[in-house]
């Protein structure tokens, strides 16, 4: 299956000069969605038991939960500031088009948990790095960071001190 055919380029979104990689056509195709989740789960090291899959808001939630189910792991949402109902820790980070804050529940990760980080796109690496720092602060051991696609020209992988795997590269 050619997943690239189901990813649409949206020029000048969210601001001029940015070409947004839109995965909603992929998500709307049930066969592609299942295929993508299966492939992302297969990217994980087979010799490591994953305890928790982190899905980064918002598109990371969709496939993150599906990956967790396939790996027999729990799913943990990492959300934008003010969206989680219990005690949290926070991390500010830079985007290619601004700044934001991510949060995770303080009790989401136990020290020693093995963790997979998932999001749809690795761009500049700021979002994924912030999620990694939150997991590290709670004592989790990050095994890998998974993405549907990596925008290699933005060098986001250089910000991550973990194995990075993606299905597509641009």
N, C-alpha and C positions, 0 to 999 in steps of 0.2 A: 504494500500500500504506500502510495506517495503522499506523505503528510504535508509536504511543501505546497501541494496543490490546494490544500485546505487552510492555508495561512494567507491572510489578505494584508497587503501593505496599505496603510492609511497615511498619506502625506500630511505634514504640518499638524500632527496631533501628538501630544496635547498642546504643542506650540510650534510656531514656524521653524522649519529646519529639521524637525524630528520626523522620521518615518516609523510609525507605530506598527508593530507586527501583531495583527489581530487574530487571535485563535478562535473567535466565536464560530466561524464556519466549521472548524474541526470539532468543536464541542457539539455542534448541531447534528453531526453525523454519528449515529450510534455505533456503527461499525468502526469508524476511525477512533472514536473515544475509547472503546474497549481495547483496540489494537495499541493505541498510544499508552494507556495505563499498563498493559501487559509488557510492552517494550521498556517502559521506564522502570518497572519492577525488576526486569531482567538485567538492567544496568547495575543493580546492587551486587556487591560482593557476595558470592554464595557461601563463603566460609564464615560469615558473621551474622549473628542473630540480631536483627534490628528491633529495639524495644519501642521506639517512638519515631513517627514521621512528622516532621514539622512542615506545615503548609503555610506559605506566606500570603497574606491578604493581597488581593482577593482571588486572583486566578489560581494561585497555588493551592487553594482549598479544594478545588474541584478534583484534580487528579491526585493531590496529596492524600485525600481520604481513600481513593481507589487503590493507590499504591500501598497504603497501610493495610488495607483489607487483604491484598494479595500477599503481603509479607507477614501477616499474623501479628501486626504491631498496632499500637495505639496511635491515634492521630491527635496532634496538638496544633491549634491555630495560633499563628503569630499575627497580631492585628495592629491596625493603626491606633494611635493614642485615643483613649477614652471609650473603646469599644468592648473591653472585657469587664465582666461584672465583679471580679474578686481582686484580691491584692496582686499587684503586678510589679515587674521591673521593666524599665524603659531604656531605649537606646536611640539617640538622634543619629541621623545619617544623611548623606547627600545623594541626590538623584542627578541624572543628566539634565534635569530641568527644574531643580529646586531642592528643598529639604523637607524631611518628614521625621516622624518618630514611630518606632515599632515597640510593641509591648507583648509580654508573655506572662501568664499566671506564674506566681512564685512557686507554686506546688506542681507545675506541669512536668518538670523534669526532676528525677531523683539523681543524686550523685552516682556516677557509674553507668547510667542509662546509655545505651548505644543509640545514636540518633542519625537519621537521614534527613537532610534539608531538601525541600522541593519548592520550586517556583517555575513559572512558565518560561521566563526569559532571563538569561544572564546578560546584562548590558554592561554598565560600569562597575558592577560588583558591590555597590554601596548597600543595597537592600539585603542581599544575601550575607554580606559581611556583618551587618547589624544583627541579623538573625543568629549567625554563628556566635557572635559575642554574647548574646543573651543566653544561648544554650550553654556556652562555656562558663558563664557566671553562675549558672545553676548546677554545674558539675557534670554536665553531659559530655559524652565522648562522641564527637562527630565522625562518622565513618565516611560520608560522602555528601556532596551537593549535587543534586540532579535537576536538570532543566529540560524542557521540551526543545529549546533552542538557545544557542549561544551566539551573540553578536561579537565575534572575535575581534573585529576592528576597534572595539571600545576597550579591550584589554581588561575586562572585569575579572578574569581568572587570576590575574596577578594580585588582587586584593584578598583572595581566599587561600588559606593555608591548608587546604584539604583537597582530596581527590575530587575532580569535577567531571561529570559525565552529562552528555546531552545527546538527544536524538538527531538534531539538525544544527548545522553551523552556517553562519552568514558572515 
